[in-house]
Amino acid sequence: MKQYIVDAFTDRVFSGNPAAVCVMDRWIPDELMQSITKENNLSETAFAVKENSDDYHLRWFTPGGEIDLCGHATLATAFVILNYY
């Protein structure tokens, strides 16, 4: 797994909305994703897994638990995938 910290909605470091992005080969246990999120101590951490040749699936966690969707963490994940994968 590789992890990135991305400041969404800005072109300057230490501004915008920060999100952690974890790109993985396969899903890890929910408890481990939650522990990673708590350790990151950001509002959201996005976890992405490429599940077929073209599609990445995402899950989003806050330090308090999994959530249904996070806009800035999704944009951060798209930036990471488009620029590094």
C-alpha positions in Angstrom: 0.0 0.0 0.0 1.1 3.5 -0.8 -0.2 6.5 1.0 -0.4 10.1 -0.2 -1.5 13.3 1.6 -3.2 15.7 -0.9 -4.4 19.2 -0.3 -7.6 19.5 -2.4 -9.0 22.7 -3.7 -5.7 24.5 -3.8 -2.4 24.8 -5.6 -0.4 25.7 -2.4 1.0 23.4 0.2 -0.6 23.6 3.7 -3.9 25.0 2.4 -7.1 23.7 1.0 -8.7 20.5 2.4 -6.2 17.8 3.2 -7.1 14.1 2.7 -5.1 10.9 2.9 -5.3 8.6 0.0 -4.3 4.9 0.3 -4.0 2.9 -2.9 -4.0 -0.8 -2.3 -3.8 -4.0 -4.3 -6.6 -5.6 -2.3 -9.0 -4.7 0.5 -7.6 -4.9 4.0 -9.8 -5.5 7.1 -12.1 -2.6 8.1 -10.4 -2.4 11.6 -7.0 -1.8 9.9 -8.4 0.9 7.7 -10.0 2.6 10.7 -6.7 2.4 12.6 -4.8 3.9 9.7 -7.4 6.7 9.5 -7.0 7.5 13.2 -3.2 7.5 12.9 -3.5 10.0 10.0 -5.7 12.3 12.1 -7.2 14.0 9.1 -10.9 14.6 8.5 -10.9 11.8 5.8 -8.8 9.0 4.5 -9.8 7.4 1.2 -8.9 3.8 0.4 -8.8 2.8 -3.3 -8.5 -0.7 -4.9 -8.4 -1.4 -8.6 -11.0 -4.1 -9.0 -10.8 -4.7 -12.7 -8.8 -3.3 -15.7 -10.5 0.2 -15.6 -12.3 0.7 -12.3 -11.2 1.8 -8.9 -13.5 1.3 -5.9 -13.3 3.7 -3.0 -14.1 3.7 0.6 -13.9 6.7 3.0 -13.2 6.8 6.7 -13.1 9.5 9.3 -11.4 9.0 12.7 -15.0 8.2 13.9 -15.8 5.6 11.3 -16.7 4.8 7.7 -18.8 7.3 5.8 -20.8 7.0 2.5 -19.0 9.7 0.5 -16.4 12.4 0.7 -16.0 14.9 -2.1 -12.5 16.3 -1.4 -11.1 12.8 -0.6 -12.6 11.6 -3.9 -10.9 14.4 -5.8 -7.7 13.8 -4.0 -7.9 10.1 -5.0 -8.5 11.0 -8.6 -5.4 13.3 -8.6 -3.3 10.5 -7.2 -4.5 7.9 -9.7 -4.3 10.1 -12.7 -0.8 11.4 -11.8 0.9 8.3 -10.3 -0.9 5.2 -11.6 
